[in-house]
Amino acid sequence: MRAVVTGGAGFLGSHLCDLLIEKGWQVLCLDNLVTGSEDNVAHLLSNPRFEMIRHDVTRPIAVEGPVQAVFHFACPASPVDYLRLPIETLEVGSLGTRNTLELAQAKGARHLLASTSECYGDPEVSPQPESYWGHVNPIGPRSVYDEAKRFSEALTMAYHRARGVDTRIVRIFNTYGPRMRLNDGRVLPNFVYQALTGQALTVYGDGRQTRSFCYVSDLIDGIYRLFESDHHEPVNIGNPREMTILEFAEMVLKFAGSASGIRFEPLPTDDPKRRCPDIAKAKRLLGWEPRVALEEGLPPTIEFFRRVVKVRQG
């Protein structure tokens, strides 16, 4: 069995490559390394069942030989990246998704799209079920990511309905763990970096906006279960334990053993006030729910960042 993983050198993509290799797959990783890193897959490069090719998925994808699975994980996914690369982000969601679907159709492969909870925008319903259509500003600065993913979902369903491509869609909620980038721009890397370097943790707004955090091993397990299922419509995968950003900041300080304080900055435009998955469908269809509590997942994540900071500081 052979799988193509776009964005396979990224945070989530590299962990997916690990699981696929563990389960006996041959893996072809495609990544242009705009936000991914070869360091994330360095441990796989000597494995005969792993191959990496530097490729931009907005260009047609030509793969020789059989392919049974296409996992489309390529896309700038943090505000720092998609605000810096707005057009490229939209192209990955449109051209890139089409190219991966074309590959899946040509090979008769199953296609899984990595979508996002950002499809719900700044939700007026919480927790967010898959049936909620969302509350998205289509022309705001965050729209380049939100709408890229919403379009990619629509395109995926169109290829399934019109061309019979065997598709899956996962809506990923906030995920954390080793291999996140230090300069990722998302809340966990920001907090941990600031805590480890003695800087005050930056909390936007009053800190009462909420997030839920899923450890990466739980997420990848849920994604693989979805891949093996026969369900074509979107499924939320995330941890339903909701907490305020202020509570999360205090937890990071505690586990990092840091005396850094907290400083408040204005809330960014269209920043979601609540983000929490309804995982009833994942429980029912996949028999999945997260197992790793934040108190268990934070220590190895902080230790990973501690090593990265140490290397950077020489």
C-alpha positions in Angstrom: 0.0 0.0 0.0 1.3 3.4 -1.0 0.3 6.8 0.2 1.0 10.3 -1.0 1.1 12.9 1.8 1.2 16.6 0.7 2.7 18.8 3.4 4.3 15.7 4.8 7.2 17.7 6.3 4.9 19.9 8.3 3.9 19.5 12.0 0.8 17.3 11.4 1.9 15.8 8.1 5.1 14.4 9.6 3.3 12.7 12.4 0.9 11.2 9.8 3.9 9.9 7.9 5.1 8.3 11.1 1.8 6.5 11.6 1.6 5.3 8.0 5.1 3.9 8.1 4.3 2.2 11.4 1.2 0.6 9.8 3.3 -0.7 6.9 2.5 1.8 4.2 5.0 3.1 1.6 4.9 6.9 1.9 5.7 9.6 -0.7 6.0 12.9 1.1 5.5 16.1 -1.1 6.4 19.4 0.4 7.8 22.7 -0.9 9.2 23.5 2.6 7.6 26.9 2.8 6.3 26.2 6.3 7.5 22.5 6.6 11.0 21.4 7.6 13.1 18.4 6.6 14.0 18.1 10.3 10.5 16.8 10.9 11.1 13.8 8.7 14.9 13.4 9.1 14.4 10.2 11.1 12.5 8.7 8.1 14.9 9.5 5.3 16.8 6.3 5.7 13.7 4.2 5.7 13.2 2.3 2.4 9.5 2.8 2.6 9.7 6.6 2.8 10.5 9.0 0.0 10.4 12.8 0.0 10.1 15.1 -3.0 10.2 18.8 -2.9 7.1 19.9 -4.8 4.6 22.7 -4.9 1.1 21.2 -5.0 -0.3 24.1 -6.9 1.5 22.6 -9.8 0.2 19.3 -11.4 1.3 16.2 -9.5 2.8 13.4 -11.5 3.5 10.2 -9.6 4.6 7.0 -11.2 3.3 3.6 -10.0 0.3 2.7 -7.9 -1.2 4.9 -5.2 -3.9 3.8 -2.8 -4.2 6.9 -0.7 -3.8 10.7 -1.0 -3.6 12.8 2.2 -3.8 16.5 1.4 -2.2 18.3 4.3 -0.3 21.0 2.4 -1.3 24.6 3.4 0.0 27.5 5.5 -2.0 27.0 8.7 -1.0 29.6 11.2 -2.0 33.3 11.1 1.6 34.4 10.7 1.9 32.2 7.6 -1.4 32.8 5.8 -1.3 36.5 6.4 2.2 36.6 4.9 1.2 34.3 2.1 -2.5 35.1 1.4 -2.6 34.4 -2.4 -0.5 31.2 -2.0 -2.8 30.0 0.8 -5.8 30.5 -1.5 -4.0 28.7 -4.3 -3.2 25.7 -2.1 -6.9 25.4 -1.2 -8.1 25.7 -4.8 -5.4 24.5 -7.2 -3.6 22.3 -4.7 -6.8 20.5 -3.7 -7.8 20.0 -7.3 -4.4 18.6 -8.2 -4.6 16.1 -5.3 -8.1 15.1 -6.2 -7.0 14.7 -9.9 -4.2 12.4 -8.6 -6.6 10.4 -6.5 -9.0 10.0 -9.4 -6.3 9.0 -11.9 -4.9 6.4 -9.4 -8.3 5.2 -8.1 -7.1 6.2 -4.6 -8.9 7.3 -1.5 -8.5 11.0 -0.8 -8.5 12.6 2.6 -8.6 16.4 3.0 -7.2 18.1 6.1 -9.7 20.8 6.7 -10.1 23.0 9.7 -12.3 24.3 12.5 -11.8 27.7 10.9 -14.6 26.7 8.5 -16.9 27.7 11.4 -15.3 31.2 11.6 -16.3 33.2 14.7 -19.0 30.7 15.7 -22.4 31.7 17.1 -23.0 28.1 18.2 -20.8 26.2 20.7 -19.7 23.5 20.7 -19.6 23.4 16.9 -21.2 20.4 15.2 -20.5 19.5 11.6 -24.0 20.6 10.7 -23.2 24.2 11.6 -22.6 26.2 8.5 -20.3 28.8 10.2 -20.0 32.5 10.6 -17.2 33.7 8.4 -16.2 37.1 7.2 -15.5 36.4 3.5 -13.3 39.5 3.0 -11.5 39.8 6.4 -7.8 39.2 6.7 -8.4 35.6 8.0 -10.7 34.8 5.1 -7.7 33.7 2.9 -7.4 30.6 5.1 -11.1 30.2 6.1 -12.4 30.4 2.6 -9.5 28.4 1.1 -10.6 25.5 3.3 -14.3 26.0 2.8 -13.7 26.0 -1.0 -11.5 22.9 -0.7 -14.3 21.1 1.1 -16.8 22.1 -1.6 -14.4 20.9 -4.3 -13.8 17.6 -2.5 -17.5 16.9 -2.3 -17.9 17.9 -5.9 -15.3 15.4 -7.0 -17.0 12.7 -4.8 -20.5 13.4 -6.2 -19.7 14.1 -9.8 -16.7 11.9 -10.4 -17.0 9.2 -7.9 -13.7 9.9 -6.1 -13.6 8.2 -2.7 -13.1 11.1 -0.3 -12.9 11.9 3.4 -12.8 15.4 5.1 -11.5 16.0 8.6 -12.1 19.3 10.4 -9.1 19.7 12.6 -9.3 21.7 15.8 -6.4 23.2 17.8 -3.6 20.6 18.0 -0.3 20.7 19.8 2.7 18.6 20.3 6.4 18.2 19.4 7.5 19.5 16.0 5.4 22.6 16.1 7.4 25.6 14.9 8.7 28.0 17.5 7.7 31.0 15.3 4.4 29.4 14.4 2.4 32.4 15.6 -0.3 30.3 17.2 -1.1 30.5 20.9 0.7 27.5 22.2 4.1 28.1 20.6 3.9 31.8 21.5 3.1 31.1 25.1 5.7 28.4 25.5 8.5 30.4 23.8 7.7 33.4 25.9 7.6 31.4 29.1 10.9 29.7 28.4 12.7 33.0 27.5 11.3 35.0 30.4 9.0 37.2 28.4 5.5 38.1 29.5 2.9 35.9 27.8 0.9 37.9 25.2 -2.9 37.5 25.8 -5.1 39.2 23.2 -8.3 40.9 24.3 -9.4 40.1 27.9 -8.3 36.4 27.6 -11.8 35.1 28.0 -12.0 33.8 24.4 -11.8 30.0 24.5 -9.9 27.2 22.7 -9.7 23.4 23.1 -6.3 21.6 22.6 -5.9 18.1 21.2 -2.6 16.3 21.5 -1.1 15.3 18.1 -1.1 11.5 18.7 -4.9 11.7 19.4 -5.5 13.7 16.3 -3.5 11.5 14.0 -5.3 8.4 15.4 -8.7 10.0 14.7 -7.6 11.0 11.2 -6.5 7.4 10.4 -9.8 6.0 11.7 -11.7 8.4 9.5 -9.6 7.4 6.5 -10.5 3.7 7.1 -14.2 4.5 7.5 -16.8 4.8 4.8 -18.0 8.4 5.7 -17.6 11.1 3.1 -18.9 14.2 4.8 -16.8 16.3 7.3 -16.0 15.0 10.7 -14.6 17.1 13.6 -11.5 15.7 15.3 -10.4 17.7 18.4 -10.5 17.7 22.2 -13.8 19.1 23.6 -12.2 20.3 26.8 -12.7 24.1 26.5 -10.7 26.6 28.4 -10.1 30.3 28.3 -6.9 31.7 26.9 -6.1 33.2 30.2 -6.5 29.8 31.9 -4.3 28.2 29.3 -1.6 30.9 29.8 -1.5 30.2 33.5 -1.2 26.4 32.8 1.7 27.0 30.5 3.5 29.1 33.1 3.0 26.4 35.7 4.3 23.5 33.6 7.2 25.5 32.2 8.2 26.5 35.7 8.3 30.1 34.5 7.9 33.4 36.4 7.0 35.3 33.3 3.9 37.5 33.7 1.0 38.2 31.3 0.5 41.2 29.2 -2.7 42.1 27.3 -2.9 43.3 23.7 -5.9 44.2 21.4 -7.8 41.3 19.9 -6.9 40.7 16.2 -9.6 41.2 13.6 -12.1 38.3 13.3 -10.4 36.3 16.0 -12.9 33.6 17.1 -14.3 34.1 20.6 -15.1 30.4 21.1 -13.7 27.3 19.6 -14.8 23.9 20.8 -15.6 20.7 18.8 -18.8 18.7 19.1 -17.2 15.2 18.6 -20.5 13.2 18.8 -20.1 12.1 15.2 -16.5 11.0 15.7 -17.5 8.9 18.7 -20.4 7.3 16.9 -18.8 6.6 13.5 -15.2 6.1 14.5 -15.3 5.0 18.1 -12.8 7.9 18.7 -12.3 10.3 21.5 -9.1 12.0 22.8 -7.1 10.1 25.5 -4.3 12.5 26.3 -5.1 15.2 28.8 -3.5 18.6 28.5 -1.7 17.9 31.7 -0.1 14.9 30.0 0.6 16.4 26.6 2.1 19.8 27.7 5.2 18.5 29.5 6.7 16.7 26.4 5.7 19.6 24.2 7.4 22.1 26.5 10.5 19.9 26.6 10.6 19.8 22.8 10.5 23.6 22.7 13.1 23.8 25.5 15.5 21.9 23.3 14.8 24.1 20.3 15.3 27.3 22.3 18.6 25.9 23.7 19.9 25.2 20.2 18.9 28.6 19.0 20.6 30.3 21.9 23.7 28.3 21.2 
